[in-house]
């Protein structure tokens, strides 16, 4: 017990440090040097415990500081990811097919269904005040999304190309064959079911573009997608093409409106 109390006393003196206790520390060292080994193994646990107690406050402050830094880094990471995503979407919106020199307006989808386009309509945050008109084509990424069907001062309604009533003339990129296609529902492909003779040599993965013929509702060479299936219709002696849309309708955000209107 006496050794233990002495050990605690020595630890206290040693922990305080400074020059004031040097004579005491030195005398104690001389007195107890013969039993130094014994005191060492007794005092070591107390020394470690004392160091833990006296350093706990600093450790707690350091831990709090590190947690705060980690929170800041996470917030910065989320912000950077958001900026990067916004940049990628904007870059994709500006890199659209072969629309030529047609002027355009970039807009955002303001409202409307995002995953299940039951009414095949979305609203964008630009309107007549930005020079938009009924009939103008709308694109996202490199693909056709639809066309404007209603305009107000700062809003426009877009009919999506998934709408079965959305019909447009098409041209096959490789064979230059012409036809007419339409939407087939929210998750369905674009279907070309008119105008392509059954003998036509159409293969999967051939590009499908707008034809842009005289009085067409779309300018030429806007990308619709790639042929994913070719089905012969023996009764009609024609081919039915199912086309995978180039645009991703479930993730519409930034779109590009071409300032082009069909001829009256």
N, C-alpha and C positions, 0 to 999 in steps of 0.2 A: 504493500500500500504506500509506504514511504517512498519507495523507488518510483512508483507511478506518479505520485504528487510531484516529486522532483522532476520527473520527465516532463510533466505538463508545464511546470515552472520554466524549465529550460526552453521548451518549445515556444512559450509565450515570449520570453526574452529574445529568442532567435528570430521570431516572426516580426517583432517590433523593429529590430534593426537599429541603425544609427550608431553614433559614437558614445552616447551617454552610458550605455550598458556594457561597453567593452571591458572595463575592469572586472565587473561581475561575471561576464561571460568567460573571461580568461581564467579567473579563479575557479569557477565551477568546472571548467575543463580540466584544470590541474587536479582538483580534488577527486573528480570522478573518473579520471583516466584509467585507473586499475580495473574499474568495472564497466569500461566503455562498451565492450561488446554486449554485456548483459543489458545495459540501459538502451542500447541501440535497438535490440529486437523488441524490447518492451515499448519504447517510445515511438517506433516507426508507425504503428497503426494510428496513434494519437496525432503524430505529425501530419500524416496524410489527411486525417479527418479534419484537423484544424485548417490545413491549407484549403480543403474543400469548402469549409464554412466561410473562411475569409475571402475566397475567390468566387463564391456563388453569385454575388451581386453583379460582378463584372461579367460572368458567364451569361447571366440572364439578360443583361443589357446587350451583349454581343449577339445573342440568339435573336432578340427582338429586332436588332438592326439588320441581321441577315434575312429574317423573314420579311421585313419591309422592302429590302432590295429585291427579294424574289418576287414579291407582289408587283413591284414596279416593272420588273423585267417581263413578267407574264402579261401585264397590261400593254407594254410596248410591243410584245410579240403579236398580241391580238390585233393591235392597231396596224402594225406592219402587214399582217396577213390580209386585213381588210383593204388597205390601200393597194396591195398587190393584186387582190382579186378584182377591185374596181378598175384598175389599170388594164388588166387582161380583158375584161368584158368590153371596155371602151375601145381598146385596140382591135378586138375582133369585130366590133360593130362598124368600125371604119374600114375594115378590110373585106369588102364585099364583092364577090364575083367579078363580072365584067360589065358594070353599069355605065361604062364609058365616062363621058364628061357631064353627066346629069348632076346638077347641084342637089344637095341633100340637107336634111336637118336631123340632128341626133336628139332622141327623146328617151324618156324612161317610161316603163309600164307603171301606171299610177294606180290602177285597180283592175279587178277582174280575176277570174279563177286562174290559179297558177298550175295546178296539177290535173284538173279534170275540166276541160273546156266544154262544158255541157251546152253553152249557148254560142260557142265559137266566136266570142267577142272579148277584147280587152280594151282598156282605155289608156291612152298615153297622155303625158303632161305637156303637150304642145298642141296648138290649134291655129286658127286663122291669123292670130296676132304674130305667128311665126311664119306665115306664108303657106300654111298647109291647106289642102283642098281635098274634097271628096274624089276618090279614084286613085290617089297617089299610092304607089307600092310601098310596102314596109318590109324591111329585111332585118335579120339578126345573124351575127356571124357572117357566114358566106352563103346563107340560104334565104329563100323567100319565106316570109311569115304570113303575108296577106295584103290587104289594101284598106285604105281609109273609106268608111261608109258614112260617117257623120262627123261634123266639125262644129265646135263652138269657139269662143275667143281663145281660151287657154287649154282646151281639151279636145281630143279626137277619139273616135271609136274605130277600132280596127277589126275587120272581118278576117278571121284566120283561115289559112289555106286548108286546115283540117275540116272545114265546113263542107258537107256533101254538096251544098249549093254553090260552092266556089268552083267555077270552071274556068280553065285557061288553056289556050293553045300551047303545045309543047313541041320541042325539036330534040331529037336524039343527037348527042354530041359527036359520036363517031360516024354513024350511018347517015346523019342528016334527015332521017325519016321524021315526018310530021304527024301529030296526033292531037287529041284533046283529052285532058285529064281533069280530075276533081278530088276533093278530100273524101275521107271515108270514116270520119269520127275522131274523137280525142286521141285514141291510141292506135288508130289504123294508119296504113300507108297512103300515099298519094296514088290514085289509080288512073292509069291511062287505058281507056276502054273504047275509044273511038278513033278511027282513021288509020290504023296500022294494019296492013294486010297480013294474012297468016303466013305468007311466004317470006316476009321480011326477016333478015338475018340480025336479030337483036339478041344480045347476050347480057348476062348478069354483070353488074358493076359498070354498065355504060351510063354516062352522065345524061341527065335530063334537064333541059333549060326551057325558059319561055321562048316561044317562037317569034313573038313580036311582029306578026304579020299585020297588014293594013287593017286599021280600025280595031286592033287587039286591045285588051284591057291592061296589058303589061308591055313594057319595052322589051326588046330582044335580049337574050343571053343572061337572064337572071337565073341563078342556080336553084333548082328545085330539089334535086337529090340524085341518088344512084339507083339503078334498076336492081331490085333484089329477087324478083321472080318473074318469069315469062310463062304465060299460060295460053295455049291456043284455044280459041272459041270456035269449034267446028261449025256450029250452027250459023254464026255470023261471019265465018271465014275471016276472022281477024285475030289479032293478038291482044291479050290483056296484060298490061305491065303493072306490077306493084313496085312502087318506088319508095325507098327509104328517104325521108326528109333530111335535108342537110341541116336545117334549123332544129334546135332543141326547144320544143314548145313548153316543156315542163320547167324550164329555167329562164324564161323570158325576163329580161331586166332592161338592158340598154338596147334600143333598136335604132334603125336608120331609115328615115323616110325620104324617098326619092321625090324631088319636086318635078314630077312628070305626071301629066294627066292624059288619059286616052282621048283620041279625036272624037268630036261629037258626031 
